[in-house]
Structures are given as structure tokens and as C-alpha cells.
């Protein structure tokens, strides 16, 4: 990843860590003083986000390191691996919140205080704004783990919104609706779990070298086809590792060309593809003889 894009990603991550630390302290204090289980659950989720941001930070730094002897393809897989860890932590946190809130539903409890509602409204506004800031950085860097971090912020905004609805119901409905606070925490848990699952799938796919979108493959094929001497692109296999793509390509050329001429075409194909798609780190070009008498297209 270029230094400027990496720095933007890190800045967004550090901003999230600072905001989460402040919000977690404010929510927990307000939840304890205001007798709100949903707000305390929300504070726990914000605290987990601090650890998640640390994981994102270290993954970004590791993924940006150049290839070495032990990792000839670079360290890009650190990014989807961290994204999978973040998603798994979301699922575990969601299960914990739902279990605890379900156990508390039948217990006698005090009414939540009205001031907790204002804390949650402020938290929703702050976290949704933070989501948009971090998501822009993720899109700029094309970073899966930063995008996962962004969705943690939106998840926090959604859980705060659910808690606010629960507290409002409890305040307006009286003692018969005090359970709404815990019910809202359960709903928030489902929201967190859904987001965690949706973040886990793309991370798993990248770890398993799943093919990227057809539009990217078509762009790579088009760039390679424009090189003089290329008669057909037989195969084009693309995989993503962190911030970059690796391409394996079979290119058909005139079978009467010399090895030197075919080698030059292969280099031109590589250069053209990397110029057209800057996120492509490397292109491995296999030269094939174009179809004709005595030649078989494999």
C-alpha cells in the first residue's frame, strides 16, 4: 500500500481508538448510574472495539511490509486474517450480550434514568459520523480490515439506537415496560451478530483466494489484450492478498516468434496490466502458441 493510503488508514484507526475509549467510559458510567443494562452492554461493545482497533492497527502495519525470504508473496494475508478475527470477536460479543440480557429479562430491576437516553443519542451521532470517516479511508485504501473496523463503529451506533428505543419504552411505559431495556440489548446483539457474519464471509473468501469481481478481471484482460502481438488471453486468474492483487495469465502469441520476442511480449503485458490497474502487484505471464495446425490450445 502506498505510504499516504496507509497513513490515512492508520489515522482513521487511531481516531476510532480514541473515540471508543471516551465513549466506553461515558456509557459505562451512565449505565451504572442510570440503571440501564442496555447501556452497559453498549459500553462493553465499545470497549471491545478498542481491542479490535489495536488488531486493525497491527494488521495494517504488518500487511504493508515488503516481501521477504519467508514470505515471498508479502504479508498481505495479515489483513483478511485480522478482519476474520474482528468478525469472530463481534460474533462472540453478540452471543455474550444476548445471553446476559436474556437471563436478566425476568429479574426485578429499577427503571432506567432519563439522562441515559441523551448519552445514547450523542453516542449514535458520534459513532455514525466515525463510521463514515473510517469507511472513506477504507474505500480509499481498498482495505478489508479497515472497512470491518468502520462497520464496528456503525454496529455501535445501531446498538446505541436500539438501547435508546428500549430506554424510551421503559420510561414511557412505566414498570410494566422495564424489560424493554434488556429486550433492546438482545436486539442489539442480533444486529452485532449479523454484521459480524457479513464481515466474516469476505475475509474467509480472501483467505481462500476467491476470485475478485468480474469487472476487475475484465479490466485486466482488456489491458493485456491491447499489447501488440497478443492474439488471445486464454486464462486469467486473479487473487487478492491484503491491499494488492496477483495475476496468473496465459497469453497466446504467434507460434513462430522467437523465445526473445515472446519474452518481450510477456513483459509488455505485465507492464500494461500494472499500469492500467495500479493495485496489481505482480503478473505471471505464461506464453502459449496461438491455435493453428499442429498446435493445441491447452
ZINOR-V638052 format. One record per backbone hydrogen bond with DSSP energy under -1.0 kcal/mol. NH is the residue of the N-H (numbers start at 1). CO is the residue of the C=O. If there is no record, write none. Layout:
nh=NH co=CO
nh=NH co=CO
This chain:
nh=6 co=2
nh=7 co=3
nh=8 co=4
nh=9 co=5
nh=10 co=6
nh=11 co=7
nh=12 co=8
nh=13 co=9
nh=14 co=10
nh=15 co=11
nh=16 co=12
nh=17 co=13
nh=18 co=14
nh=19 co=15
nh=20 co=16
nh=21 co=17
nh=22 co=18
nh=23 co=19
nh=24 co=20
nh=25 co=21
nh=26 co=22
nh=27 co=23
nh=28 co=24
nh=29 co=25
nh=30 co=26
nh=31 co=27
nh=32 co=28
nh=33 co=29
nh=34 co=30
nh=36 co=31
nh=40 co=36
nh=41 co=37
nh=42 co=38
nh=43 co=39
nh=44 co=40
nh=45 co=41
nh=46 co=42
nh=47 co=43
nh=48 co=44
nh=49 co=45
nh=51 co=47
nh=52 co=48
nh=53 co=49
nh=54 co=50
nh=55 co=51
nh=56 co=52
nh=57 co=53
nh=58 co=54
nh=59 co=55
nh=60 co=56
nh=61 co=57
nh=62 co=58
nh=63 co=59
nh=64 co=60
nh=65 co=62
nh=68 co=71
nh=74 co=71
nh=78 co=75
nh=79 co=76
nh=81 co=77
nh=82 co=78
nh=83 co=79
nh=84 co=80
nh=85 co=81
nh=86 co=82
nh=87 co=83
nh=88 co=84
nh=89 co=85
nh=90 co=86
nh=91 co=87
nh=92 co=88
nh=93 co=89
nh=94 co=90
nh=95 co=91
nh=96 co=92
nh=97 co=93
nh=98 co=94
nh=99 co=95
nh=100 co=96
nh=101 co=97
nh=102 co=98
nh=103 co=99
nh=104 co=100
nh=107 co=104
nh=113 co=34
nh=116 co=113
nh=117 co=114
nh=119 co=115
nh=120 co=116
nh=121 co=117
nh=122 co=118
nh=123 co=119
nh=124 co=120
nh=125 co=121
nh=126 co=122
nh=127 co=123
nh=128 co=124
nh=129 co=125
nh=130 co=126
nh=131 co=127
nh=132 co=128
nh=133 co=129
nh=134 co=130
nh=135 co=131
nh=136 co=132
nh=137 co=133
nh=138 co=134
nh=139 co=135
nh=140 co=136
nh=141 co=137
nh=142 co=138
nh=143 co=138
nh=147 co=143
nh=148 co=144
nh=149 co=145
nh=150 co=146
nh=151 co=147
nh=152 co=148
nh=153 co=149
nh=154 co=150
nh=155 co=151
nh=156 co=152
nh=157 co=153
nh=158 co=154
nh=159 co=155
nh=160 co=156
nh=161 co=157
nh=162 co=158
nh=163 co=159
nh=164 co=160
nh=165 co=161
nh=166 co=162
nh=167 co=163
nh=168 co=164
nh=169 co=165
nh=170 co=166
nh=171 co=167
nh=172 co=168
nh=173 co=169
nh=174 co=170
nh=177 co=174
nh=178 co=175
nh=180 co=177
nh=181 co=178
nh=183 co=179
nh=184 co=180
nh=185 co=181
nh=186 co=182
nh=187 co=183
nh=188 co=184
nh=189 co=185
nh=190 co=186
nh=191 co=187
nh=192 co=188
nh=193 co=189
nh=194 co=190
nh=195 co=191
nh=196 co=192
nh=197 co=193
nh=198 co=194
nh=199 co=195
nh=200 co=196
nh=201 co=197
nh=203 co=199
nh=204 co=200
nh=205 co=201
nh=206 co=202
nh=207 co=203
nh=208 co=204
nh=209 co=206
nh=210 co=205
nh=217 co=213
nh=218 co=214
nh=219 co=215
nh=220 co=216
nh=221 co=217
nh=222 co=218
nh=223 co=219
nh=224 co=220
nh=225 co=221
nh=227 co=224
nh=230 co=227
nh=231 co=252
nh=232 co=252
nh=234 co=250
nh=235 co=250
nh=237 co=248
nh=239 co=246
nh=241 co=244
nh=244 co=241
nh=245 co=279
nh=246 co=239
nh=247 co=282
nh=248 co=237
nh=249 co=284
nh=250 co=235
nh=251 co=286
nh=252 co=232
nh=253 co=288
nh=257 co=254
nh=262 co=258
nh=263 co=259
nh=264 co=260
nh=265 co=261
nh=266 co=262
nh=267 co=263
nh=268 co=264
nh=269 co=265
nh=270 co=266
nh=271 co=267
nh=272 co=268
nh=273 co=269
nh=274 co=270
nh=275 co=271
nh=276 co=272
nh=277 co=273
nh=280 co=277
nh=281 co=245
nh=282 co=245
nh=284 co=247
nh=286 co=249
nh=288 co=251
nh=290 co=253
nh=295 co=292
